[in-house]
Amino acid sequence: FLSALAVGVAALQVALPAQAPAQQVTMETLLDRIQIEDLLVRYYYDLTMGRAHEMSEYFTEDALLDVDGTIANGRAEIERLYGGGRARDPEAAPRPRNGMLLTNPVIEVKGNRAQAHVIWTGVTNKGVGEPPALYEQGPEDTELVKIDGKWLISKRYISSDSGLPD
């Protein structure tokens, strides 16, 4: 029995992939991580507050944004992507209030470059007394670069695992 158990444990160790060690946190990387998390949270805050015309300011001049295969290259295309769309009918019923939860952040800083991986979850609230509902979720992978002391997005890949936004 013990030999069979030892063989089973050895096989399990071979079958499990080795996990990459977490980045060593220093005072500098901690500050960078906080700045990057703030940038990601403010990005969605501005988006949900109707500031879509300002979204390109989060990106480098030559940035790439890929949202479920819709690709925008550079600030001008990113601005059109966020600023475009159909005009809202003033007679239409008010839209529900939407928010975005960012969870499970893995942020690795290497000098003036960083990568951030998060899971995002879209939440909608139809009104007071109504329960909030989850309407979409997916992974987000972002490459960032620090320019003149400010973190900016150079590449961003957003995927929706469930549901697609309007």
ChimeraX attribute file (.defattr): number of C-alpha atoms within 10 A of each C-alpha:
attribute: neighborCount
match mode: 1-to-1
recipient: residues
	/A:1	6
	/A:2	7
	/A:3	8
	/A:4	9
	/A:5	10
	/A:6	11
	/A:7	12
	/A:8	11
	/A:9	12
	/A:10	11
	/A:11	11
	/A:12	11
	/A:13	11
	/A:14	9
	/A:15	9
	/A:16	8
	/A:17	8
	/A:18	8
	/A:19	6
	/A:20	6
	/A:21	6
	/A:22	9
	/A:23	12
	/A:24	9
	/A:25	12
	/A:26	9
	/A:27	8
	/A:28	10
	/A:29	18
	/A:30	14
	/A:31	12
	/A:32	24
	/A:33	21
	/A:34	12
	/A:35	14
	/A:36	23
	/A:37	18
	/A:38	11
	/A:39	17
	/A:40	18
	/A:41	15
	/A:42	14
	/A:43	18
	/A:44	17
	/A:45	14
	/A:46	14
	/A:47	18
	/A:48	14
	/A:49	11
	/A:50	10
	/A:51	14
	/A:52	19
	/A:53	16
	/A:54	15
	/A:55	20
	/A:56	23
	/A:57	14
	/A:58	19
	/A:59	22
	/A:60	19
	/A:61	16
	/A:62	15
	/A:63	22
	/A:64	22
	/A:65	25
	/A:66	17
	/A:67	15
	/A:68	13
	/A:69	10
	/A:70	10
	/A:71	15
	/A:72	19
	/A:73	14
	/A:74	18
	/A:75	20
	/A:76	13
	/A:77	18
	/A:78	25
	/A:79	18
	/A:80	15
	/A:81	19
	/A:82	16
	/A:83	16
	/A:84	12
	/A:85	9
	/A:86	6
	/A:87	6
	/A:88	8
	/A:89	8
	/A:90	7
	/A:91	6
	/A:92	7
	/A:93	7
	/A:94	10
	/A:95	10
	/A:96	11
	/A:97	13
	/A:98	17
	/A:99	17
	/A:100	18
	/A:101	14
	/A:102	18
	/A:103	12
	/A:104	10
	/A:105	14
	/A:106	15
	/A:107	22
	/A:108	19
	/A:109	20
	/A:110	11
	/A:111	11
	/A:112	14
	/A:113	17
	/A:114	22
	/A:115	20
	/A:116	19
	/A:117	19
	/A:118	20
	/A:119	18
	/A:120	20
	/A:121	19
	/A:122	18
	/A:123	17
	/A:124	17
	/A:125	16
	/A:126	14
	/A:127	11
	/A:128	7
	/A:129	7
	/A:130	8
	/A:131	9
	/A:132	15
	/A:133	12
	/A:134	16
	/A:135	14
	/A:136	17
	/A:137	21
	/A:138	16
	/A:139	17
	/A:140	19
	/A:141	17
	/A:142	20
	/A:143	19
	/A:144	23
	/A:145	21
	/A:146	17
	/A:147	11
	/A:148	7
	/A:149	9
	/A:150	14
	/A:151	20
	/A:152	23
	/A:153	26
	/A:154	22
	/A:155	20
	/A:156	21
	/A:157	18
	/A:158	20
	/A:159	18
	/A:160	18
	/A:161	12
	/A:162	12
	/A:163	12
	/A:164	11
	/A:165	8
	/A:166	4
